[in-house]
Amino acid sequence: MIEKAFPSRRRRVKRTCPSCGPEPGGEEKKGRGNPISVQLFPPELVEHIISFLPVRDVVALGQTCHYFHEVCDAEGLWRRICRRLSPRLREQGSGVRPWKRAAILNYTKGLYFQAFGGRRRCLSKSVAPLLAHGYRRFLPTKDHVFILDYVGTLFFLKNALVSSTLGQIQWKRACRYVVLCRGAKDFASDPRCDTVYRKYLYVLATREQPGMVGTTGSQACDCVEVYLQSSGQRVFKMTFHHSMSFKQIVLVGQETHRALLLLTEEGKIYSLVVNETQLDQPRSYTVQLALRKVSCCLPHLRVTFMASNQSSTLYITDQGGVYFEVHTPGVYRDLFGTLQAFDPLDQQMPIALSLPAKILFCALGYNHLGLVDEFGRIFMQGNNRYGQLGTGDKMDRGEPTQVGLFPSTSPSSLFFPIL
């Protein structure tokens, strides 16, 4: 049998992008008019049409050709999309906002609730505050959930009795929400992991205060407002001088001697003490704001982050250094394995941890801690009675010990909670 090789009769078809026009050297099919290019339309009209697409489709459209890449990357388009997703989102003080980031942030946000007690341990979707600009922080308490967004609005998610699809009345968590306050910078509650102890919510916020006698206008001052977690009612407020600006608040100690640690924009730490058992009594009194010892003894340090628990505090500096405060001998022994350097008369003395690299994140438990450095490595230290350090054994660690980590994990994608 003789086989003949016939030349291929496939015609090479040159694809034409309707927006960018035909390729160079391409010929149009006879009998068909010139295609209409999207470039003939005004850019404002194209942006207006594309702004009605979902965010996912806008991103995909921007990957088709050079023209759509420029159109789908324009700030005007993302401003339209962002205002459609969050109508009440305002521009920043400078008049410029990263609209693309804001739109994607609001498009991808979601809130789910996982119950670990009882028979049903399914994942259920909670109510999502429509006015929230992303979710910056959240805190569950005994009865409710509090959420802080990226523009300083604090939301109060309530539990309520709702009607199910079968017509039954059931108790559902985080199914109603209200705005607790605006202008919030940070908030904190009892640092213990058990939500039963979280009776009050301390909110660090900025408020406009009336000017002094003889002056006109008002000035912004930072303050700490205390709310009941059960009802969201404000029971206490303390206002600071307008020259002091804070960015973070954490709590340390017991209810009768609750220490509030406040971190300034300059990296200094101030503290004051309140008695939580007297906050619900309608009276006014003065509290003393003092510079914390870590800022007095080490004035050259610039603290960027604080973490606290019932009997200890951890500070991270701008250079990636880590300093510790331990207030009880039992916790000190669990963390360092000895009481040799513990001074019960000077519990605020900072203790430096020796680490091989710059620390970015941390998590602090009652008697153990975890650190993440700039290379994505995790270091654990403290009590390991239940194997909670992840070292593969139950031996305590008196110094930071590196634990195993997936090779593809990086600090930017690592969520690291410790109870």
C-alpha positions as a Markdown table, in Angstrom:
| # | Residue | x | y | z |
|---|---|---|---|---|
| 1 | Met | 0.0 | 0.0 | 0.0 |
| 2 | Ile | 1.3 | 3.4 | -1.0 |
| 3 | Glu | 0.4 | 6.3 | 1.1 |
| 4 | Lys | 0.3 | 9.8 | -0.3 |
| 5 | Ala | 1.1 | 12.8 | 1.8 |
| 6 | Phe | -1.3 | 15.6 | 1.2 |
| 7 | Pro | -0.4 | 19.1 | 2.2 |
| 8 | Ser | -2.4 | 20.5 | 5.1 |
| 9 | Arg | -5.2 | 22.8 | 4.0 |
| 10 | Arg | -5.7 | 24.5 | 7.3 |
| 11 | Arg | -6.1 | 28.3 | 7.0 |
| 12 | Arg | -4.2 | 30.4 | 9.4 |
| 13 | Val | -6.8 | 32.7 | 11.1 |
| 14 | Lys | -5.5 | 35.9 | 12.7 |
| 15 | Arg | -7.5 | 36.8 | 15.8 |
| 16 | Thr | -8.6 | 40.3 | 16.2 |
| 17 | Cys | -9.2 | 42.0 | 19.5 |
| 18 | Pro | -12.4 | 44.2 | 19.2 |
| 19 | Ser | -10.8 | 46.8 | 21.4 |
| 20 | Cys | -7.3 | 47.0 | 20.1 |
| 21 | Gly | -8.2 | 46.6 | 16.4 |
| 22 | Pro | -6.9 | 44.0 | 13.9 |
| 23 | Glu | -3.4 | 42.7 | 14.0 |
| 24 | Pro | -0.8 | 44.2 | 11.6 |
| 25 | Gly | -1.1 | 42.5 | 8.2 |
| 26 | Gly | -4.5 | 41.0 | 8.8 |
| 27 | Glu | -7.2 | 41.1 | 6.2 |
| 28 | Glu | -10.9 | 41.4 | 6.9 |
| 29 | Lys | -13.3 | 38.9 | 5.5 |
| 30 | Lys | -15.1 | 40.2 | 2.4 |
| 31 | Gly | -18.8 | 41.1 | 2.8 |
| 32 | Arg | -18.3 | 42.1 | 6.4 |
| 33 | Gly | -17.9 | 45.8 | 7.4 |
| 34 | Asn | -15.2 | 47.2 | 9.6 |
| 35 | Pro | -15.6 | 46.0 | 13.2 |
| 36 | Ile | -16.5 | 48.6 | 15.8 |
| 37 | Ser | -13.7 | 49.2 | 18.3 |
| 38 | Val | -14.4 | 49.9 | 21.9 |
| 39 | Gln | -11.8 | 52.6 | 21.7 |
| 40 | Leu | -14.3 | 54.7 | 19.7 |
| 41 | Phe | -16.4 | 55.1 | 22.8 |
| 42 | Pro | -15.6 | 57.8 | 25.4 |
| 43 | Pro | -13.5 | 56.5 | 28.3 |
| 44 | Glu | -16.1 | 57.7 | 30.8 |
| 45 | Leu | -18.8 | 55.6 | 29.1 |
| 46 | Val | -16.5 | 52.5 | 29.1 |
| 47 | Glu | -15.7 | 53.0 | 32.8 |
| 48 | His | -19.4 | 53.5 | 33.6 |
| 49 | Ile | -20.4 | 50.2 | 31.8 |
| 50 | Ile | -17.6 | 48.2 | 33.4 |
| 51 | Ser | -18.4 | 49.5 | 36.8 |
| 52 | Phe | -21.6 | 47.4 | 36.9 |
| 53 | Leu | -19.6 | 44.2 | 36.6 |
| 54 | Pro | -18.6 | 42.1 | 39.6 |
| 55 | Val | -15.1 | 42.7 | 41.0 |
| 56 | Arg | -14.0 | 39.3 | 39.9 |
| 57 | Asp | -15.1 | 40.0 | 36.3 |
| 58 | Val | -13.4 | 43.4 | 36.2 |
| 59 | Val | -10.1 | 41.8 | 37.3 |
| 60 | Ala | -10.5 | 39.1 | 34.6 |
| 61 | Leu | -11.4 | 41.6 | 31.9 |
| 62 | Gly | -8.2 | 43.6 | 32.7 |
| 63 | Gln | -6.1 | 40.5 | 31.8 |
| 64 | Thr | -7.5 | 40.2 | 28.2 |
| 65 | Cys | -5.6 | 43.0 | 26.4 |
| 66 | His | -3.6 | 46.1 | 26.9 |
| 67 | Tyr | -6.5 | 48.5 | 26.4 |
| 68 | Phe | -8.7 | 46.8 | 29.0 |
| 69 | His | -5.8 | 46.5 | 31.4 |
| 70 | Glu | -5.4 | 50.3 | 31.4 |
| 71 | Val | -9.2 | 50.8 | 31.7 |
| 72 | Cys | -9.7 | 48.3 | 34.5 |
| 73 | Asp | -6.8 | 49.7 | 36.4 |
| 74 | Ala | -8.0 | 53.3 | 36.4 |
| 75 | Glu | -8.8 | 54.9 | 39.8 |
| 76 | Gly | -12.0 | 56.4 | 38.5 |
| 77 | Leu | -13.4 | 52.9 | 37.7 |
| 78 | Trp | -12.6 | 51.5 | 41.1 |
| 79 | Arg | -14.0 | 54.6 | 42.7 |
| 80 | Arg | -17.3 | 53.9 | 41.1 |
| 81 | Ile | -17.2 | 50.2 | 42.1 |
| 82 | Cys | -16.2 | 51.0 | 45.6 |
| 83 | Arg | -19.0 | 53.5 | 46.1 |
| 84 | Arg | -21.5 | 50.9 | 44.7 |
| 85 | Leu | -20.2 | 48.3 | 47.2 |
| 86 | Ser | -19.9 | 50.8 | 50.2 |
| 87 | Pro | -22.0 | 53.9 | 49.5 |
| 88 | Arg | -21.0 | 55.6 | 52.8 |
| 89 | Leu | -17.2 | 55.1 | 52.3 |
| 90 | Arg | -15.7 | 58.6 | 52.3 |
| 91 | Glu | -12.3 | 59.8 | 51.0 |
| 92 | Gln | -9.3 | 60.1 | 53.2 |
| 93 | Gly | -8.1 | 63.4 | 54.7 |
| 94 | Ser | -5.8 | 64.0 | 51.8 |
| 95 | Gly | -8.6 | 63.4 | 49.3 |
| 96 | Val | -6.9 | 60.3 | 47.8 |
| 97 | Arg | -7.8 | 56.7 | 48.7 |
| 98 | Pro | -6.5 | 53.5 | 47.2 |
| 99 | Trp | -9.9 | 52.7 | 45.6 |
| 100 | Lys | -8.9 | 49.4 | 44.1 |
| 101 | Arg | -7.7 | 48.0 | 47.4 |
| 102 | Ala | -10.8 | 49.3 | 49.1 |
| 103 | Ala | -13.2 | 47.7 | 46.6 |
| 104 | Ile | -11.4 | 44.3 | 46.7 |
| 105 | Leu | -11.3 | 44.5 | 50.5 |
| 106 | Asn | -15.1 | 45.1 | 50.7 |
| 107 | Tyr | -15.8 | 42.5 | 48.0 |
| 108 | Thr | -13.9 | 39.7 | 49.6 |
| 109 | Lys | -14.9 | 40.2 | 53.2 |
| 110 | Gly | -17.0 | 37.5 | 54.9 |
| 111 | Leu | -18.0 | 36.5 | 58.4 |
| 112 | Tyr | -18.7 | 33.0 | 59.6 |
| 113 | Phe | -19.3 | 31.5 | 63.0 |
| 114 | Gln | -18.1 | 28.2 | 64.2 |
| 115 | Ala | -19.6 | 26.7 | 67.4 |
| 116 | Phe | -17.5 | 24.0 | 69.1 |
| 117 | Gly | -20.1 | 23.1 | 71.8 |
| 118 | Gly | -23.3 | 21.1 | 71.6 |
| 119 | Arg | -24.3 | 18.6 | 69.0 |
| 120 | Arg | -24.2 | 20.8 | 65.9 |
| 121 | Arg | -20.7 | 21.9 | 65.1 |
| 122 | Cys | -21.4 | 23.2 | 61.6 |
| 123 | Leu | -20.1 | 26.4 | 60.1 |
| 124 | Ser | -22.8 | 29.0 | 59.8 |
| 125 | Lys | -22.7 | 32.4 | 58.1 |
| 126 | Ser | -23.1 | 35.4 | 60.4 |
| 127 | Val | -24.7 | 38.7 | 59.6 |
| 128 | Ala | -22.2 | 40.9 | 57.7 |
| 129 | Pro | -22.3 | 44.7 | 58.5 |
| 130 | Leu | -23.0 | 46.4 | 55.2 |
| 131 | Leu | -21.4 | 49.6 | 56.4 |
| 132 | Ala | -18.1 | 47.9 | 57.4 |
| 133 | His | -15.0 | 48.7 | 55.4 |
| 134 | Gly | -13.3 | 45.4 | 55.8 |
| 135 | Tyr | -12.7 | 43.6 | 59.0 |
| 136 | Arg | -9.6 | 44.8 | 60.9 |
| 137 | Arg | -10.2 | 43.1 | 64.3 |
| 138 | Phe | -12.9 | 41.1 | 66.0 |
| 139 | Leu | -13.4 | 40.0 | 69.5 |
| 140 | Pro | -16.0 | 37.4 | 70.8 |
| 141 | Thr | -17.3 | 38.0 | 74.3 |
| 142 | Lys | -19.6 | 35.9 | 76.5 |
| 143 | Asp | -22.8 | 37.1 | 74.7 |
| 144 | His | -21.8 | 39.0 | 71.6 |
| 145 | Val | -19.1 | 39.7 | 69.0 |
| 146 | Phe | -17.4 | 43.1 | 68.3 |
| 147 | Ile | -15.8 | 44.0 | 65.0 |
| 148 | Leu | -13.6 | 47.0 | 64.1 |
| 149 | Asp | -13.3 | 48.0 | 60.5 |
| 150 | Tyr | -10.5 | 49.9 | 58.7 |
| 151 | Val | -12.1 | 53.4 | 59.0 |
| 152 | Gly | -12.6 | 53.2 | 62.8 |
| 153 | Thr | -16.2 | 52.0 | 63.1 |
| 154 | Leu | -16.9 | 49.5 | 65.9 |
| 155 | Phe | -19.8 | 47.1 | 65.3 |
| 156 | Phe | -21.8 | 45.3 | 67.9 |
| 157 | Leu | -23.1 | 41.9 | 66.7 |
| 158 | Lys | -25.9 | 40.7 | 68.9 |
| 159 | Asn | -27.4 | 37.3 | 69.6 |
| 160 | Ala | -31.2 | 37.0 | 69.1 |
| 161 | Leu | -34.1 | 34.7 | 68.7 |
| 162 | Val | -34.9 | 34.2 | 65.1 |
| 163 | Ser | -37.4 | 32.2 | 63.1 |
| 164 | Ser | -35.9 | 29.3 | 61.1 |
| 165 | Thr | -37.0 | 28.1 | 57.7 |
| 166 | Leu | -39.2 | 25.4 | 59.3 |
| 167 | Gly | -41.0 | 28.1 | 61.4 |
| 168 | Gln | -39.2 | 27.2 | 64.6 |
| 169 | Ile | -37.8 | 29.9 | 67.0 |
| 170 | Gln | -34.2 | 29.3 | 67.7 |
| 171 | Trp | -31.3 | 31.2 | 69.4 |
| 172 | Lys | -28.8 | 32.4 | 66.9 |
| 173 | Arg | -25.4 | 34.1 | 67.5 |
| 174 | Ala | -24.3 | 37.3 | 65.7 |
| 175 | Cys | -27.5 | 37.7 | 63.7 |
| 176 | Arg | -28.2 | 41.4 | 64.5 |
| 177 | Tyr | -25.7 | 44.3 | 64.4 |
| 178 | Val | -25.6 | 48.0 | 65.4 |
| 179 | Val | -22.9 | 50.6 | 65.3 |
| 180 | Leu | -21.4 | 50.9 | 68.8 |
| 181 | Cys | -19.2 | 53.9 | 68.1 |
| 182 | Arg | -17.1 | 55.7 | 65.4 |
| 183 | Gly | -13.6 | 57.1 | 65.4 |
| 184 | Ala | -12.2 | 54.0 | 67.2 |
| 185 | Lys | -8.5 | 53.3 | 66.9 |
| 186 | Asp | -8.3 | 50.1 | 68.9 |
| 187 | Phe | -10.2 | 48.1 | 71.6 |
| 188 | Ala | -9.5 | 45.5 | 74.2 |
| 189 | Ser | -11.1 | 43.4 | 76.9 |
| 190 | Asp | -10.0 | 40.9 | 79.6 |
| 191 | Pro | -6.9 | 39.2 | 78.1 |
| 192 | Arg | -7.9 | 35.7 | 79.4 |
| 193 | Cys | -9.0 | 33.3 | 76.8 |
| 194 | Asp | -12.3 | 32.5 | 78.6 |
| 195 | Thr | -15.0 | 34.9 | 77.3 |
| 196 | Val | -16.8 | 34.7 | 80.7 |
| 197 | Tyr | -14.3 | 37.3 | 82.1 |
| 198 | Arg | -14.9 | 39.8 | 79.3 |
| 199 | Lys | -17.4 | 42.0 | 81.1 |
| 200 | Tyr | -16.2 | 45.3 | 79.8 |
| 201 | Leu | -15.0 | 46.6 | 76.5 |
| 202 | Tyr | -12.3 | 49.3 | 76.5 |
| 203 | Val | -12.3 | 51.4 | 73.3 |
| 204 | Leu | -9.5 | 53.8 | 72.3 |
| 205 | Ala | -11.1 | 56.5 | 70.2 |
| 206 | Thr | -10.7 | 60.1 | 69.0 |
| 207 | Arg | -13.3 | 62.6 | 69.9 |
| 208 | Glu | -13.9 | 66.3 | 69.3 |
| 209 | Gln | -13.7 | 68.3 | 72.5 |
| 210 | Pro | -14.9 | 72.0 | 72.8 |
| 211 | Gly | -12.1 | 74.5 | 72.9 |
| 212 | Met | -10.8 | 76.3 | 76.0 |
| 213 | Val | -12.4 | 79.5 | 77.3 |
| 214 | Gly | -11.6 | 82.4 | 75.0 |
| 215 | Thr | -10.9 | 80.2 | 72.0 |
| 216 | Thr | -13.1 | 79.2 | 69.1 |
| 217 | Gly | -13.6 | 75.8 | 67.5 |
| 218 | Ser | -12.8 | 72.4 | 68.9 |
| 219 | Gln | -9.8 | 70.1 | 69.0 |
| 220 | Ala | -9.5 | 66.3 | 68.7 |
| 221 | Cys | -8.5 | 64.4 | 71.8 |
| 222 | Asp | -7.9 | 60.7 | 72.4 |
| 223 | Cys | -10.0 | 59.0 | 75.0 |
| 224 | Val | -10.8 | 55.6 | 76.4 |
| 225 | Glu | -14.5 | 54.7 | 76.6 |
| 226 | Val | -15.7 | 51.7 | 78.6 |
| 227 | Tyr | -18.8 | 49.7 | 77.4 |
| 228 | Leu | -20.7 | 46.9 | 78.9 |
| 229 | Gln | -20.4 | 43.9 | 76.6 |
| 230 | Ser | -23.8 | 42.6 | 77.5 |
| 231 | Ser | -25.8 | 45.7 | 76.4 |
| 232 | Gly | -23.3 | 48.0 | 74.7 |
| 233 | Gln | -24.0 | 50.8 | 77.2 |
| 234 | Arg | -21.1 | 53.2 | 77.9 |
| 235 | Val | -20.4 | 53.3 | 81.6 |
| 236 | Phe | -17.1 | 55.2 | 81.8 |
| 237 | Lys | -15.0 | 57.6 | 79.8 |
| 238 | Met | -11.5 | 59.2 | 80.4 |
| 239 | Thr | -10.1 | 61.9 | 78.1 |
| 240 | Phe | -6.4 | 62.7 | 77.6 |
| 241 | His | -4.6 | 65.9 | 76.6 |
| 242 | His | -4.7 | 66.7 | 73.0 |
| 243 | Ser | -0.9 | 66.6 | 72.8 |
| 244 | Met | -1.0 | 62.8 | 73.5 |
| 245 | Ser | -1.9 | 60.5 | 70.6 |
| 246 | Phe | -2.2 | 56.7 | 71.1 |
| 247 | Lys | -2.6 | 53.9 | 68.6 |
| 248 | Gln | -3.0 | 50.7 | 70.7 |
| 249 | Ile | -4.5 | 49.6 | 74.0 |
| 250 | Val | -4.0 | 46.3 | 76.0 |
| 251 | Leu | -5.1 | 45.2 | 79.4 |
| 252 | Val | -3.1 | 43.4 | 82.2 |
| 253 | Gly | -4.0 | 42.2 | 85.7 |
| 254 | Gln | -7.1 | 41.3 | 87.6 |
| 255 | Glu | -10.5 | 43.2 | 87.8 |
| 256 | Thr | -9.7 | 45.0 | 91.0 |
| 257 | His | -6.3 | 46.2 | 89.7 |
| 258 | Arg | -6.7 | 46.5 | 86.0 |
| 259 | Ala | -3.8 | 48.1 | 84.2 |
| 260 | Leu | -4.4 | 49.8 | 80.9 |
| 261 | Leu | -1.3 | 50.0 | 78.7 |
| 262 | Leu | -1.4 | 52.7 | 76.0 |
| 263 | Leu | 1.1 | 52.9 | 73.1 |
| 264 | Thr | 1.8 | 56.3 | 71.6 |
| 265 | Glu | 2.6 | 57.1 | 68.0 |
| 266 | Glu | 6.2 | 57.8 | 69.0 |
| 267 | Gly | 6.5 | 54.3 | 70.5 |
| 268 | Lys | 6.3 | 55.2 | 74.2 |
| 269 | Ile | 4.1 | 53.2 | 76.6 |
| 270 | Tyr | 1.9 | 54.8 | 79.3 |
| 271 | Ser | -0.2 | 53.0 | 81.9 |
| 272 | Leu | -3.0 | 53.7 | 84.3 |
| 273 | Val | -4.9 | 51.5 | 86.8 |
| 274 | Val | -8.6 | 51.3 | 87.3 |
| 275 | Asn | -10.9 | 49.2 | 89.4 |
| 276 | Glu | -13.4 | 47.4 | 87.2 |
| 277 | Thr | -15.7 | 46.6 | 90.1 |
| 278 | Gln | -16.5 | 50.3 | 90.5 |
| 279 | Leu | -16.9 | 51.3 | 86.8 |
| 280 | Asp | -20.7 | 50.9 | 86.9 |
| 281 | Gln | -21.0 | 53.3 | 89.8 |
| 282 | Pro | -22.1 | 56.8 | 88.6 |
| 283 | Arg | -19.2 | 58.9 | 89.9 |
| 284 | Ser | -16.2 | 60.7 | 88.6 |
| 285 | Tyr | -12.6 | 60.3 | 89.8 |
| 286 | Thr | -9.1 | 61.0 | 88.6 |
| 287 | Val | -6.6 | 58.4 | 87.4 |
| 288 | Gln | -2.9 | 58.8 | 87.1 |
| 289 | Leu | -1.2 | 58.3 | 83.7 |
| 290 | Ala | 2.4 | 57.3 | 84.1 |
| 291 | Leu | 5.2 | 56.3 | 81.8 |
| 292 | Arg | 5.8 | 52.5 | 81.8 |
| 293 | Lys | 9.2 | 51.3 | 83.0 |
| 294 | Val | 10.2 | 49.8 | 79.6 |
| 295 | Ser | 10.0 | 53.4 | 78.2 |
| 296 | Cys | 11.8 | 54.9 | 81.2 |
| 297 | Cys | 14.7 | 52.4 | 81.4 |
| 298 | Leu | 15.1 | 52.1 | 77.6 |
| 299 | Pro | 14.1 | 55.5 | 76.2 |
| 300 | His | 15.8 | 54.7 | 72.8 |
| 301 | Leu | 13.4 | 51.9 | 72.1 |
| 302 | Arg | 10.5 | 52.5 | 69.8 |
| 303 | Val | 7.7 | 50.0 | 70.5 |
| 304 | Thr | 5.5 | 49.2 | 67.6 |
| 305 | Phe | 3.2 | 46.4 | 69.0 |
| 306 | Met | 2.1 | 45.1 | 72.4 |
| 307 | Ala | 0.6 | 41.8 | 73.4 |
| 308 | Ser | -0.7 | 41.0 | 76.9 |
| 309 | Asn | -2.1 | 38.3 | 79.1 |
| 310 | Gln | -3.3 | 38.2 | 82.6 |
| 311 | Ser | 0.2 | 38.2 | 84.1 |
| 312 | Ser | 2.6 | 39.1 | 81.4 |
| 313 | Thr | 3.2 | 41.6 | 78.6 |
| 314 | Leu | 5.3 | 41.4 | 75.4 |
| 315 | Tyr | 6.7 | 44.3 | 73.4 |
| 316 | Ile | 8.0 | 44.3 | 69.8 |
| 317 | Thr | 10.2 | 47.2 | 68.7 |
| 318 | Asp | 10.7 | 48.8 | 65.3 |
| 319 | Gln | 14.0 | 46.9 | 65.0 |
| 320 | Gly | 12.3 | 43.6 | 65.6 |
| 321 | Gly | 13.5 | 43.1 | 69.2 |
| 322 | Val | 11.3 | 41.5 | 71.8 |
| 323 | Tyr | 11.0 | 42.5 | 75.5 |
| 324 | Phe | 9.0 | 40.8 | 78.2 |
| 325 | Glu | 7.3 | 41.7 | 81.5 |
| 326 | Val | 6.3 | 38.9 | 83.8 |
| 327 | His | 4.3 | 39.7 | 87.0 |
| 328 | Thr | 4.0 | 36.3 | 88.8 |
| 329 | Pro | 6.6 | 33.7 | 89.7 |
| 330 | Gly | 4.5 | 30.8 | 88.4 |
| 331 | Val | 4.3 | 32.2 | 84.9 |
| 332 | Tyr | 7.9 | 33.2 | 85.0 |
| 333 | Arg | 8.9 | 29.7 | 85.8 |
| 334 | Asp | 6.8 | 28.3 | 83.0 |
| 335 | Leu | 8.2 | 30.7 | 80.5 |
| 336 | Phe | 11.9 | 30.6 | 81.5 |
| 337 | Gly | 12.2 | 27.3 | 83.5 |
| 338 | Thr | 13.8 | 29.1 | 86.5 |
| 339 | Leu | 13.2 | 31.8 | 89.0 |
| 340 | Gln | 16.8 | 33.0 | 89.1 |
| 341 | Ala | 16.3 | 36.4 | 87.6 |
| 342 | Phe | 12.7 | 37.0 | 88.9 |
| 343 | Asp | 12.4 | 40.1 | 91.2 |
| 344 | Pro | 8.9 | 40.2 | 92.9 |
| 345 | Leu | 9.6 | 43.8 | 93.9 |
| 346 | Asp | 10.2 | 45.0 | 90.3 |
| 347 | Gln | 7.8 | 43.2 | 88.1 |
| 348 | Gln | 7.9 | 45.8 | 85.3 |
| 349 | Met | 11.5 | 45.4 | 84.6 |
| 350 | Pro | 11.7 | 44.4 | 80.8 |
| 351 | Ile | 13.5 | 41.2 | 79.9 |
| 352 | Ala | 15.1 | 40.9 | 76.5 |
| 353 | Leu | 14.7 | 37.7 | 74.4 |
| 354 | Ser | 17.6 | 36.6 | 72.3 |
| 355 | Leu | 16.5 | 35.9 | 68.8 |
| 356 | Pro | 18.4 | 35.3 | 65.5 |
| 357 | Ala | 16.2 | 37.6 | 63.3 |
| 358 | Lys | 13.7 | 40.4 | 63.3 |
| 359 | Ile | 10.4 | 39.5 | 64.8 |
| 360 | Leu | 7.2 | 40.6 | 63.0 |
| 361 | Phe | 4.3 | 38.9 | 64.7 |
| 362 | Cys | 3.7 | 37.4 | 68.1 |
| 363 | Ala | 1.0 | 35.6 | 70.1 |
| 364 | Leu | 0.9 | 35.4 | 73.9 |
| 365 | Gly | -0.8 | 32.8 | 76.0 |
| 366 | Tyr | -1.0 | 32.4 | 79.8 |
| 367 | Asn | 2.3 | 30.5 | 80.1 |
| 368 | His | 3.6 | 30.2 | 76.6 |
| 369 | Leu | 4.3 | 32.4 | 73.6 |
| 370 | Gly | 4.9 | 32.2 | 69.9 |
| 371 | Leu | 7.0 | 34.5 | 67.6 |
| 372 | Val | 7.2 | 34.8 | 63.8 |
| 373 | Asp | 10.4 | 36.3 | 62.3 |
| 374 | Glu | 11.0 | 38.0 | 59.0 |
| 375 | Phe | 11.8 | 34.7 | 57.3 |
| 376 | Gly | 8.6 | 33.1 | 58.2 |
| 377 | Arg | 10.0 | 30.9 | 61.0 |
| 378 | Ile | 8.0 | 30.2 | 64.1 |
| 379 | Phe | 9.6 | 30.2 | 67.6 |
| 380 | Met | 7.8 | 28.8 | 70.6 |
| 381 | Gln | 8.7 | 29.1 | 74.3 |
| 382 | Gly | 7.1 | 28.2 | 77.6 |
| 383 | Asn | 5.0 | 25.4 | 79.2 |
| 384 | Asn | 4.6 | 22.4 | 76.9 |
| 385 | Arg | 2.6 | 20.1 | 79.2 |
| 386 | Tyr | 0.0 | 19.3 | 76.5 |
| 387 | Gly | 2.3 | 19.6 | 73.5 |
| 388 | Gln | 0.9 | 23.0 | 72.7 |
| 389 | Leu | 4.2 | 24.3 | 71.5 |
| 390 | Gly | 4.2 | 22.0 | 68.4 |
| 391 | Thr | 7.7 | 20.6 | 69.0 |
| 392 | Gly | 6.5 | 17.0 | 68.9 |
| 393 | Asp | 7.1 | 16.3 | 72.6 |
| 394 | Lys | 5.9 | 17.5 | 76.0 |
| 395 | Met | 9.2 | 19.1 | 77.2 |
| 396 | Asp | 9.0 | 22.7 | 78.4 |
| 397 | Arg | 11.2 | 25.3 | 76.5 |
| 398 | Gly | 12.9 | 28.0 | 78.5 |
| 399 | Glu | 14.1 | 29.9 | 75.4 |
| 400 | Pro | 12.7 | 30.5 | 71.9 |
| 401 | Thr | 12.7 | 27.2 | 70.0 |
| 402 | Gln | 12.1 | 26.9 | 66.3 |
| 403 | Val | 9.3 | 24.6 | 65.3 |
| 404 | Gly | 8.5 | 23.0 | 61.9 |
| 405 | Leu | 6.7 | 25.0 | 59.3 |
| 406 | Phe | 5.4 | 24.3 | 55.7 |
| 407 | Pro | 8.0 | 25.6 | 53.2 |
| 408 | Ser | 5.4 | 27.7 | 51.3 |
| 409 | Thr | 4.2 | 29.6 | 54.3 |
| 410 | Ser | 5.3 | 33.2 | 54.6 |
| 411 | Pro | 4.6 | 35.8 | 57.4 |
| 412 | Ser | 2.1 | 37.6 | 55.2 |
| 413 | Ser | -0.2 | 34.5 | 55.0 |
| 414 | Leu | 0.2 | 33.2 | 58.6 |
| 415 | Phe | -2.5 | 33.4 | 61.2 |
| 416 | Phe | -1.2 | 32.5 | 64.6 |
| 417 | Pro | -3.6 | 32.4 | 67.5 |
| 418 | Ile | -2.7 | 31.1 | 71.0 |
| 419 | Leu | -5.1 | 30.5 | 73.8 |
